[in-house]
């Protein structure tokens, strides 16, 4: 077990490297096969009529890049030693490509989440489901710039370049895989924020969960919350926070539990596995919830607004609140959310 401290364009990042024999290339192939299947499965099962966003485009680009890496690993693993366009490829390149991908994925968490958060904050109140072509091109351009910047920073960092050169010449039978500090810190921050929100709204969350009933509406199973807030002076944003928590955890509670377990055990997951489409959609829902809470008074209650998230239905959070003022509706008791 060793650690490598390197610098990229924006600061310092620490990666934990785990030495593995080169014969693990078969395991890398199987892992990437499973990851690619999971990526495209999530892209397929998501809701279709969803407003386009930066995170949506980035998820597609990540799935395509993972698929490209899988094809590269497969061809190198199958042919073992061959030359293409004057470049000789051996099984060592399986490790090399995976290292480069891991390092690049490891430094992209902060910029991707920052851009996605700003995108939702600025567009969450828009009601147009089909943005202009210019907005779509802007998303594509932003995704391309982020990927190019990530690869450029990794390949141009002297410490990383020297480490890869040393690995190739002196340790050809070892394959260090890197875990990102960025992803670890994001997990810590999310668990902390969710825990603080649950602690602040614990009474209303428990009361709403106790009042839940299963019913049928339009031939679909629904959850009916018959909870009535006993505190009429409760701020609209705090009542909204309770509902956002219930909607978010109702879909992503297993992911939150998994993050708690990973943090408790101190497990370091290689970066090429850690950044995946399910994880990005998990972060995506969290960012949407934050944007809804920050701009709750600007949200227009239209059907187009509920198509922002491909996995979570946020409509329940705003019904029957009257969004034009900060007071709840006359009869806030019965609320139905289709599951």
Steps between C-alpha positions, in 0.01 A plus 500: 500500500643834402382852442579745224452874548462687175385836376264584219379827352285592800686369804624193680338157501599190689452158345534169677658243273452126539757279333351213306658247265462554130306172476211699648434632149232232470337634816518855364325381186218340699464805725479737204249270331277516806543877531414563135191280531392694810563835329288423196235329713452820702487708183235266362269477806492873573192701415499598135329840503759679711629853454851497360774602739877509529501193726296304248752569225791422730346164599474404133861602438617299801317189377658539155847548648458191719389306193808620311725389785326162507560449127865599539552257788322223308710536184827520692402205719394292199794572267752540788781648290434693180591821318253763381597815312862440590430461873557169674231401751553241772312396812677773689292757311189359668643621828627826348165596346317413823743712700452801274122462513508463880711813544279699262176386664650580839546872429168563323259465794525861617472671158217273381291548814568873503389547139194276551402687816526837328303367204210389720508816709464716191251283306289330768222757469482486119185337364614432145555127456695533177776760529648680208766335289751745641446364852551142379819601320617675815455178699692300239776760494525501881525119510774496235697775676483320834623170353781664302607704803500191720715292265730795431558566870572133573734441207688827556553466875872419541455290814239277339692471174816398684308249710357334188844490337655339808215252516551401136878450522555362848169343609346342190315237702321736736195713432431777754138614503410839640218620725389863487496726803240717323242223496574418864451860609177529299364188671590641842334833421181338369462265797564792736247729330231230481559413865471863607181545297347187652595618846344841441174355359490176701158561658320579174677221313394242759144633511466488120641149477262379772204648311584334168235275344507288184209572265401468135465801273429475126584128513844576642637435848553822692618609843257728684631723778217614727729701725394851603763731644405607851732798479329752276788740545750261346696665224411388150862409424525272804180317403636470149829361634311219672331398178819528298669265745219246477497506119879479475542222756198316362699443181866511607499370860707191399767727352510713816534185712775374272690828535476480879636143496785590265597801711477302824720221366743744342487309171670664204331416171709540181403816315423320173225310687387780728385742230209325332159592364297382805724703729464808278121469499511473879700824516267646236191449718681654797593809297143534372366483856744772607399717203129452577556599862711806415261627232170370635325837463596523132368156405189501282260212565470370144521148361820585314676572827459143626707358213833622636608180677500166312452293818337708776154656486519834682138600437394381845739748662310804373143378542283644649729788587401831351821611334391859450541568872666328788179375661376142458169427331174488694488119522851364495400167645467251219787482256540233234817411320505237227780247546 
